[in-house]
Amino acid sequence: MRGFFFVILSLNLAFGADFITPKEYAKMLYENPRGISCKKCHGAEGKGQILGYYTHKDKKKAYEIPNIQNLSFERFKEALTKEQDVKSIMPTYSLTNDEINALYNYIKQVSKEK
């Protein structure tokens, strides 16, 4: 009987090492969901940042990317699924509902850790 449990434990260790945790999966999605990183624009923790500067009517203005940590789930999902305005630089990712949920939970978790 002891040998049986050893075999099961060995199989779990051998095959279980290939899987990633839900947090690792969500982090992977955040850093590269479909070849375009959320992290590059919204920052490592989703706090937003200044992406660059532009000139409008001879005045230098910052192109600010919004903080996504405090969005409701509905607003978060809408931003990822709604066809974006022509002026927006937010890409359409074609994410599944499970991927959107994982990303949202990851942002909430990261914001609580800091």
C-alpha positions as CSV (number, residue, x, y, z in Angstrom):
1,M,0.0,0.0,0.0
2,R,2.9,2.4,0.8
3,G,4.3,1.8,-2.7
4,F,1.0,2.8,-4.2
5,F,1.0,6.2,-2.5
6,F,4.6,6.7,-3.4
7,V,3.8,6.1,-7.1
8,I,0.9,8.5,-7.0
9,L,3.0,11.2,-5.2
10,S,5.8,10.7,-7.8
11,L,3.3,11.1,-10.7
12,N,1.9,14.3,-9.1
13,L,5.4,15.7,-8.7
14,A,6.4,14.7,-12.2
15,F,3.3,16.0,-14.0
16,G,2.2,18.7,-11.7
17,A,5.4,20.8,-12.3
18,D,4.3,21.5,-15.8
19,F,1.2,23.4,-14.8
20,I,1.0,27.1,-13.8
21,T,-1.1,28.6,-11.0
22,P,-4.1,30.8,-11.8
23,K,-2.1,33.8,-10.7
24,E,0.8,32.9,-13.0
25,Y,-1.7,32.4,-15.9
26,A,-3.3,35.8,-15.2
27,K,0.1,37.5,-15.0
28,M,1.1,35.9,-18.3
29,L,-2.2,37.3,-19.9
30,Y,-1.6,40.7,-18.4
31,E,2.0,40.9,-19.7
32,N,1.2,39.5,-23.2
33,P,-2.5,38.7,-23.9
34,R,-2.4,38.6,-27.7
35,G,1.0,40.0,-28.5
36,I,0.2,43.4,-27.1
37,S,1.1,43.9,-23.4
38,C,-1.4,45.5,-21.0
39,K,1.6,46.2,-18.8
40,K,3.4,48.4,-21.3
41,C,0.6,51.0,-21.2
42,H,-1.1,50.5,-17.8
43,G,2.1,49.7,-15.9
44,A,3.1,46.6,-13.9
45,E,0.3,47.1,-11.3
46,G,-2.3,48.7,-13.6
47,K,-1.9,52.1,-12.0
48,G,-1.7,53.8,-15.4
49,Q,1.1,56.1,-16.5
50,I,2.2,58.6,-19.0
51,L,2.8,56.8,-22.3
52,G,4.3,59.8,-24.1
53,Y,3.8,63.4,-25.1
54,Y,2.3,65.2,-28.0
55,T,1.9,68.8,-29.1
56,H,-1.6,70.3,-29.4
57,K,-2.0,74.0,-30.4
58,D,1.7,74.6,-29.6
59,K,1.4,73.1,-26.1
60,K,3.0,69.9,-24.9
61,K,0.5,67.5,-23.5
62,A,0.9,64.1,-21.8
63,Y,-0.9,61.1,-23.2
64,E,-2.1,59.5,-20.0
65,I,-3.1,55.9,-19.7
66,P,-5.8,55.4,-17.1
67,N,-5.5,53.5,-13.8
68,I,-7.4,50.2,-14.2
69,Q,-7.2,49.1,-10.6
70,N,-10.4,50.6,-9.4
71,L,-12.7,49.8,-12.4
72,S,-15.8,47.8,-11.8
73,F,-15.9,44.4,-13.5
74,E,-18.5,45.7,-16.0
75,R,-16.4,48.7,-17.1
76,F,-13.3,46.5,-17.3
77,K,-15.0,44.0,-19.5
78,E,-16.5,46.7,-21.6
79,A,-13.1,48.2,-22.3
80,L,-11.8,44.8,-23.4
81,T,-14.7,43.8,-25.5
82,K,-16.3,46.9,-27.0
83,E,-15.2,48.0,-30.4
84,Q,-13.0,51.0,-29.6
85,D,-13.3,54.6,-30.8
86,V,-11.2,55.5,-33.8
87,K,-9.2,57.9,-31.5
88,S,-8.5,55.3,-28.9
89,I,-5.2,53.3,-28.9
90,M,-6.7,50.5,-26.7
91,P,-6.5,47.3,-28.8
92,T,-9.2,44.7,-29.1
93,Y,-7.8,41.5,-27.7
94,S,-10.6,39.0,-28.5
95,L,-10.3,37.5,-25.0
96,T,-12.6,34.8,-23.7
97,N,-14.8,35.4,-20.6
98,D,-12.4,33.2,-18.5
99,E,-9.4,35.3,-19.6
100,I,-11.2,38.6,-18.8
101,N,-12.1,37.2,-15.4
102,A,-8.5,36.1,-14.8
103,L,-7.2,39.5,-15.8
104,Y,-9.6,41.4,-13.6
105,N,-8.9,39.2,-10.6
106,Y,-5.1,39.6,-11.2
107,I,-5.4,43.4,-11.3
108,K,-7.4,43.4,-8.1
109,Q,-4.9,41.0,-6.4
110,V,-1.9,43.0,-7.5
111,S,-3.4,46.3,-6.3
112,K,-4.1,44.8,-2.8
113,E,-0.5,43.5,-2.5
114,K,1.1,46.9,-3.0
